[in-house]
Amino acid sequence: MGRSLKTIIADLPPDDRAWVEAKGREMADDMIRYADTLADARRALEKTQTELADVLHVNQNAVTQLEKRSDMLLSTLRKYVSAMGAELQLSIRTAAGVVIVLDGLGTLTAEGAPSSVKSSKAKVRRRA
């Protein structure tokens, strides 16, 4: 009978075990960081389409269709990411390698619209 990976890791000296566990966490983080699709990110977080469908109050087929989309509303993407137990963070990477994090675009207010949109609506005046 073969030994499980957990058993092998448990038998390692404490320093080696700590290194293996840290490397495993690093690899898991990299897998999420470089996911090519929403489905890849979902799998990296060990979630099923059915679990997300339950949280989103849709059927599993709707999750499948969502994962195949190449274009969607930020609010839809935020809800999907939130259903995975994660947080959406949007950023811009310039050609020079500078990363600019967009704090306000990934989060929604309680009523569902981005706060920047709500405040700008109040400032819009109709022309007569």
Secondary structure, 3 states (H helix, E strand, C coil): CCCCHHHHHHCCCHHHHHHHHHHHHHHHHHHHHCCCCHHHHHHHCCCCHHHHHHHHCCCHHHHHHHHHCCCCCHHHHHHHHHHCCCCCCEEEECCCCCEEEECCCCCCCCCCCCHHHHHHHHHCCCCC
